[in-house]
Amino acid sequence: MVIEKEKKMRFRLSLLIICMLLAITSTAVLAVPPRYMVTDLGTLGSDSVEVAGMNDSGQVVGYSQMSSGYTHAFLYTPASGMTDLGAIWGENHSYARGINNSGQVVGAFQSHERYGTISRGFLYTPGMGMTTLATQEGRPSYANDISDSGQVTGYYTDTSGYPHVFLYAAGLGVTDTGVGGRPKAINNLGQVVGNNDVFFNGYWVGFSTFLYAPGSGKTDLTTMGMPNDINDSGRIVGVFRTNAGQSHAFLYTSGSLRIDLGTLGADSSVARAINNSDQVVGYQGRAFLYNSDMGMASLNSLLDQSGLGWDLVDAQAINNRGQIAGWGFNPSGQKTAFLLTPVPEPSSLLAFGSGLLALGGLIRRRR
């Protein structure tokens, strides 16, 4: 009886030790700075390319100038590469601004005509192609982002040129929110962040910033800075002006102070996007990644062997798998879009796997 009790105690102690080691090792896996493999996404024929968004499947959208001189929206998918989404009105310009996890893409067409530029927001649905988003009075419109439920945010301009924020949903059409301004992003709760011009005596004097939420309307966040993205926790990133007059990236959490993300020695920084793990990407002379564990780091310093010769200039999107997209210069010196995919850190994973094997062996012996 005594021997059996001792065996149980030794088993429990061994189990406790292995579980503690697994916990420590898993924490170490999270704390180790990530490494990334680079994929060259290319362009549509020119060295002008911008990334605007990506989803959790690694699909990337943006726009690129073609050899013809026109700029077209593109959709990159891991299976088929970069595809030209074209334009509805023949040989005109198109710009993709956002994509959701269903592969729906939003953006705008622009037709440069004799009496000015005409813009129309569009929605692209896989298998159905592009459709324009009709707005009040047929005024110029821009679609800027889309949630996973298919809710689109954008804006149209009235006859005086004043922008109005709208929401679009299938079956409901376009709804004017009553908020003036230009939205930048929408999350899966329907929260929208954006900004608006401020005039005094007919002169432009700056911007105001807003957060719009269904049911509670508009909240003024002008003191926060200029927003660029919002995640599903309501955390906002963008750029603000410091007391010293510098432009710095920020992370804002509702109910707390704005966090100045600083720079890595550059004159300025801009936060472009944030995922649901609060990883932030942007630009500070070169592309950066920020998280609370390691602070800000240059993405050029986090590349594996596939990144030799690359110069990552601007990180413009990040998904919930930690993949990052933006633009930079490949080893041939060509400006191109890139996709970064996290590479597991071998030593930490080996230790973690060894712990799991030890735990499994202990349980089998116990049985």
Steps between C-alpha positions, in 0.01 A plus 500: 500500500781740592688413181190566290457845661865583431455402134196726472689788660798452266265487200322820606830675565637395159177610334518837676863556398435415134191724490705786649771445238241499224354825628843663520596372154173614341554844653851503354358413158277808522779724631759415235495763222329349195683413181345539156521342157462746209279448195531738204144588389614700198309786335264549205785610274642817655710587803203682657316280751314546829351241737168590664386192690511124551292222652578198716543275194798706384307671219636851441339797323628835383569677175783522252577700191509299178734543205214683324513771765161416651477397865294190580390323814664162560418189697780264601417145604765244606370250241481724193722800568410859414184562294392825337144576615458741211252786482132515411521805278752369252853637516468699824662483840398275790629478857438214746479615862393202709421126504314272741537131583246405232722655234270796436694809394400867515650808342428767242508562125618832368421630154707801398275696268504841341323673785675329788538169676196282568527234771272207585533253784502132404446161659668193351359159593680179390304333221283807447750768406473874566194712568480872572353623829223747418497806726263783571439715192762295315774707656871399482576226751786298645481160677784468750458183708281192553427281803471120502120532498519696174430841651676768294601846614585786271395854422334709233522872438192724479450783254716731713782244511441410867571130581235278664583164661283214374448134583396239246355155558351253254124541490512835678702700252686818594409677825622848595625484861452873554874533571709735292843381399702228330513157667826309510404161644216289641525207742273198543292684762411768246718765663639750249796738539576792274572869473356820360632837387457795734455851356500840669381807314523306177858383562611144567652480849542126558318173559249362747493129585190292573391157615157390383324207667155362417251598768724760665585722204809718467773558760755777445858375535680798349763516776599140419645573155433375147367140498583233243356178640291346780491139623214300649595612853456863398872576509597768251831578329613795293724805524503809723703817536726512808564815705834522320319512167595148388262244348492181708310173474251438780293221653180610671297283738155623593501639850879529526768740388637499148825301471777669303671219308797724425752430225822304448704813440294631208350848490144370495285188515149397391298201622311351204316195635428289809377141542297343781820403687593871516793458263556829319678563171599818322775724375785684675753551227467126444228243575445419869317254722389588853366286781490553875762229571782628279395857420582629152732303272614545142350227281825489302667360813241222538538326163627147444733399215230573242534868592863540389527809282150625580423854622153515657391863491135514612288237681139582418288204615506215754256213550409293805750228404779757529563522125609846383471669161646820362749621243876511473791424271588141408859376459495622136423853618145498362217662692245228572231386742602243763338250733670390822404169661615416856750216526493292823810542715669154493661482845189610687277264304745214560490560874122531494467177298739316734285604793188368331673167425615471861149571625353240262756239607433562868125458451548179301727356769244594765231316306 
